[in-house]
Amino acid sequence: MKNQEHRPRILISAPHRSSGKSTISIGLSAAFRERGVSVQPFKKGPDYIDPMWLTRAAGRECRNLDFFMMGEESIRRTFAAAGRDAGLSLIEGNMGFFDGLDLEGTDSTAALARLLRVPAILVVNTRRMTRGIAPLVLGHQQFEPGTPVAGVILNRIRGARHEKKLREALVRYSGIEVVGAIPDDQGLLIEERHLGLTPVKENLSLPPVVEKLSGAVSAHVDLDRVLEIARSAPEIAGEKEEPDFFPEPDVRIGVAMDPAFTFYYPENLSALRRAGAGLVPFNTLKDHTLPDVNALYIGGGFPEVFMEALEKNSLLRGAIREAVEEGLPVYAECGGLMYLTRSITYRGEKRAMVGVLPCDVEMHERPMGHGYVILETTGKASWLTPRKAVHAHEFHHSKVVNLGKVDFAYRMVRGRGVAGRLDGILHKNVLAAYTHLHAGGDPRWAVEFCAFVRETGFALPPGH
């Protein structure tokens, strides 16, 4: 029988997108941290960008919670392990509170609130709204019985008179508690790009926004009351905590970690370390040689934003190209795939990339692939054992063009990938896919990649 644990926890959601839940979640994380509360942030869904901001605000690495990729048991284990020693676990939802893949909302933010028995606070964008807030909130309170909607934060208030009308309507018709009212201030908005907020790791001038958000939340949200609500959450079953054992590494994997490549799930990096890899960061913008490694992992990001600097670093591009031709194992996802092609074309400009994949990439205004995917292996990648239904995701505005004859590692049961129903371009010992994997959805990936690296026995010569 599992032990029962008291875990202070809160979930921040909204009736719909663009309500301000991300900025308020960031502000709450920073404000509680400044008060001395240890905050463990979580983000529902496969997002990379919001977790970067939440990590910066809380000072603890944000973890993703995703029904499709991870499943309920993995969600419970991740939530229990990451937040066990925290004074507050704060979850930022995704989309609208009840939105999901199916009509029943089995993967919605509301379903996550029920699964983890987390009281939810709704962030409502109140612009051009007065009395109409009451049926909106009342509907959220009553739509799915057993869903713990505990309070509301009024966002983008236009003044004291506006706030008074909103509060009166909620008191009269819904009785829900208002725990905060944030003014409509453009200075509290974070610049967005085609996949959401601008990644905080790209621009060192962005972190002061966290301070602004913290100050606004501290001034306009009843933090004591939010903490009381979090502490009122019922006890939940304590999951068995398995220590994260990292053996002495016997292979070294270079990981591209710089402003151009920032999309990495912490679980993926941990999975590689558990499989015996030592992770060696390198910078595609500044380093002119590769580190002393046996393989590369190039994650996602926005290489198109940095394509001029990537092109200018011809020494590193040449080093990667030469090493790949000599047998260097490489695993690349999305932005990493783009970097390994011959060129990227973005906003009318074309820049040379590494050139190991026989194709080019063109950026588009609309998404070329966006959402969850289901993969099965083709058998063409020798190191991947057969898989029938790997759950993962893709989010890309780029499209592969001028593709030569290649083999593919995956068939797409769901999703678009590189060629409509195929993904995972194979060349030499490179596997480059638009798909983003999560170790919770494909626990064998890291073990098999590390085993493949050992099997190849590749080692860079000194000074490569």
N, C-alpha and C positions, 0 to 999 in steps of 0.2 A: 504493500500500500504506500502511495506517495505521501510525503509530508505536505502539510498545508503551509503556505508562506504568505506573509503580508508584504505586498509589493506596491508602494505608492506609484500610481500610474495615471496618465491622462492622455487622451487622444484629441487632436485638433483636426477638425474637418470643416466642411462647408456644404451649402446646398448645391453649388456648382463650381466649375473652374473659375479662375480669375476673381476669387472673392478675397484673397489676401491671406489664405491659410499658411502659405510658405513664409511670407515675411513675418507674420505673427508667431509662427513656430520658432523661427530663428530668433526673434526678439525675446520670446519667453525663455528659450534655452540660455541665451546670454544673460538675461536679467536674473534668473535663478542662480546661475553660476556666480554672478557678482555678489549674490547674497550668501554664498558659501554652500549652496545646495549642489551636490554632485548629480549632474543630469546625464542620463544615457539616452541619446536620441535614436529614433528609429524612423524609417520612411517606408510607407506602404508602397508596393509596386517596384518595378525594375529600374527606377530612376537612378542616375548617377549624380546629377548636378545638385539637386536639393540636399542630398547627403553631405556634399562637400561643405555647403554653407552651414548645415547643422553641426557638422564636426568642428568647424571653426568656432561657432558660437558656444558650443558646449564644452569644448576641450576634450571630448571623448569621441572615438570613431563611431560614426553613425552606421547602423546596420539596416539592411533591407528586409522587409517582410512581404513575401509575395506568394499568394495562393497557387498561381499557375505553375511557377517554376519550382517552388519549394514544398508545397503541400502543408497540411495542418501540423503534422508532427514536427517537421523541420522548423516551422514558424515558432512553435512552442519552445523547442530546444534553443533556438537562437535568442528568443526573447528572454528566456530564463538565464542563459549563460551570460549574455552581454550585460544585463541589467542587475545581476544578483547583488552587487555591492554599491549600487547607485541609490541616492536619496530620492530620485524621481526618474521614472521612465516616461519619456515623452514621445508619442508617436504622431507623425504628420501623415494624414490620410492622402489619398490621391483621388482625382476627379471629384464628382459630387458624392455625398455621404452614401447614397443608395445605388450609385452607378456601378455597373459590372458587366461581365461578358454575357451573362445569360439573364433571362427574364426573372429568375428567382433571386438574383443578386447574391449567389453563393460565394462570390469572390469580392464583394463590395467592401468598402471601408466599414460600413455598419456590421457586416458579417465578421470582420476582424475584431471590432469592439465586443461583439458577443463571444467570440472564441476566447479572447483574453480577458473578458469581463472588465473592460476598461471604460470608465465614464468618459463621454464625449462632450466636447465644447464646440459649438458651431460658430464659425466666423461668417458673418453675413455682411456682404457688400450692400450698404444701405443707401447708396446714391440713388436719387429719384424714387425713394420709397418712404412711406410713412406708415399708415394704418395697415398697408398690405403685408407688413412684416409678420403680423399675427397669424394669418392662415398659413403662411410659409413655414413658420416655426412649429405651429400646432400640427401641421401635417407630418413634420419630421418626428415629433413626439409620439404620434399615434400610428404611423404607417406600419411599422413592424414591432409588435409587442415584444418586450424583453430587450429592446435596444436602449442602452443607458445614455440618453441625452440629458446632460446635467446642467448645462448653462449655455449662454450666448455671449459672444463678443461682437459688439456693433462696430463695423469697420467703415471708414471713410465718412464719418459724421461731418455735416456741413455747418455745425454750430450748436449752441445750447438749445435753441428752440427746436431744431431738428431732433436732437437727442431726446428732449422731453416728450415729443410726440411718439417716438419709437418706444420709449420705456412705458409710457401710459398704455399703448396698444398691447404690449406684451403682458403687462400686469393684468389688464382687464380680460384678455381672451385666452391666454395660454398659461399664465402663472409661472413661466420659466424664469430663472434667475439670470440677470444681466451681470456679468462679472467684469466687463470692460467696455469702453467706448473710445475708439481710436479716431482722431481727426483726419480729415481728408488732406493729406500733405504729400505733395509730389516728391519731397525729399526722402520719403520712406519707401519709395519704389526702387526696385533693383532692375537694371537694364536686362532686357530679354533678347534671346536670339531664337533661331528656328527650332531648337529643341528645349526651350525653356529659359531659365535664368542663365546669365553669363557665369561660367564656372569661376569660382573664387580663386582657384589656383592659377588662372590665366593672367590676372591683373592685380598687382600688389596695392593699387589704389582703392580697391573695392572693400577691404575689411573695415574701414571706418563706417561703412553703412551698417555693419553689425552693431557698432556702438550707438548709432542713431536709433536703430530699431530697439535696442535694449533700453535706451532712455525713454522712448515713446511708450513702450510696454510698461515700464516701471511707473511712469507718470499716469497712465490711463487705464491700467488693468489692476484689479485687486489681486495681487499675487498671493497674499495670505489665504484668500478664499479659494483660489485655484489650487493651492497646495492642500487645503482642507479637503476639497473634492477628490484630489488624487489620493489622499490618505484614507478616504472613505471607501475606496474600492475594496471589494470583498477579497478574502483570501483565495489564492489559487493553488492548484496542485503544483508542488515543487518538482521540476524535472531533474532527473539524475544528472549531476554535473560531471562531465568527463574532461579531465585535464587535457589541454592542447599540447600534446607531446611532439616536439620537433627533434628528430634525430640529427646526429652529426651529418651535415650535408656531404654528399659524394658527387654531386653535379652542381655546376654554377650556371644560373640562368640570368641573362641580362634583361632587365625590365625597363622599357622606355618610360621614364617618369620626368615630365617636363610640361610646360604650358600647352604643347600641342597634343599630348597624349595623357589624359587624366582619368579615363574611365576604367577603373579596376574595382571589382568587388573584393572587400577584405577577405571574404571566405575563399575566394580563388587563390589569393596570395598565400593564405594560411594552408590551403590544400596542397599547394606546391611544396611548401616547407615541410609539411607532414610527410610528403612523398620523398623527401630527401634532397630537396633543392635548396641551395643557398641563393638568395636573390640579390642581384647586383644592379643598382639603378644606373642608368646612363641617360644623357641628355642629347636628343637628336638635333637640337638647335645650336649647342655649344661644343660638344665633344667632337674631336676630329678623328678619334680612333675608338674602336670597340674595346670594352674591358675584357679581361681574361675570363672568358666564359665558354660554356659548352653548347649554349642554345640562347635564343632570344624569345621574349614574350612582348609583343607590341600591341597594346590595348587600343581602345577607342579614344575619341576626342574630336578636335576640330582642326585637322591638319590643313584644311583649306584656308583657315584664318592665318596660318603661319607658313603658307606655302612658299613665300618669297625667302624667308629665313631658312626653311628646309632645303630649298634649291641651292642657296648660297653655300650651304655646308656640304660641298661636293666631296670633300675628303671622307666624311663619314658615309655618305651614300655609296661612294666607291668601295669603301671597306666592307660594307654590308653586302654589296653585290658580289664582290670577290669571294667573301666567306660563304655565301649561299651556294655559289657555283662549286665550291670545294666541299660542300656537304653540311654546312651549318644548319641544324634544325631550328625552325622558326614557327611559332604559333602567333597568328595575327588576327585581330578582330576589328572589323569596320574601319575605323581610322587607320589602323595598322595595315589593313589591306590596301587602302588608298595610298599610303606611303610607299608600299612596295611596287606599285604600278609604274608605268613609264612616265605618266604625267597627270596633273590635276588641272582642270579648267574651271575657273570660278569667276563670275562677274566679268566675263570677257577676257580674262587673263589666263594664260597657260604656263604652267611651271613644271620643270622636270623633277621627277621623284627618283626612287632608287632604281627602278627599271628591271627588277627580277621577274615580274609577272608580265606575260605578253598581252597587255591591255592598257587602256587609259581610263580615266575617270572624269565624268562631267557632273558638276553640281546643278541642281534644279531647285526652283522655288518651292515646288510641292514635294512631299515625301515620296520617295521611290519604294520604300518599304517601312512599315510603321506598325508595330504591335507584336503580339506573341507569335511564336513559331513552334512547330513540332517537326523534329528531324528524325530521319532514319539513315543509317550509314549505308554507303554504296559498296563497301569492301575495297575501294581503291586506295584508301589510306591504311597502310599495313599495320600501323600502331593502334588503330581504333578497333576494338572488338565489336562485334555486331550489336547494334542498338535499334530498337523498333520505335520508340516514342520518347525522344529527348525533348523536354520542354525548355524553351529559351525565348529570346526576343530579338527584334531588330528595330532600329530607328535610324534611317539614313535618307538624306536628301540627294545623295550621289547615285550615279548609275555607271556600271562598267560598260565600256564601249570598245570596239575594235579588238574583241577578244579572240586570240588565236586558239589553236587546238589544245585543250587541257582536259585533265580528269578532275572529277569532283568528289569530295569526301561525303557529301550529304545529299539526300533527296528531301525535298520540302513537302511534308504532308500538309503543313499549313505555313503560309508565308511566301515571300518572294525571293529572297536570297539574291544570288548573282544573276542567274539566268532563268527567272520565272519559277522553275521547280527544282533548281539545283543550287547548292552553295558549297563553299569550301574549296577554293581553287588549290590544286596541288601542283607543285613544281619542285623538283629535287626533293629536299627534306622540309619544304615549306607547306604549311596549311594556312590559308588566308580566307576568312569567311566574313560576311556581313553579320552573321549571327553572333550574339553575345551569349555565352554560356554562364551559368551559375553553378558552383560546386554542389549546391543543394539539389539541382535538377539533373546533374550529370556527375555523380561522385567519383566515377572511374576516370574522368578526363585527366586529372592531374597525375594520378598514379601511372597511367599509361603513357602520358607524354614524357614523364621523367624516365620511365623504363626505356622508351624509344631513344632518348638522349644518351642513356648509358650504352644501349646497343650500338648506336652509331659510333661511339667512341671519339666523337669530334672534339678537337681542342684547338683553339686559335694559337697560331705561332706567336712568340713574343714580338711586341711592337706592331701587331696587326692593325 
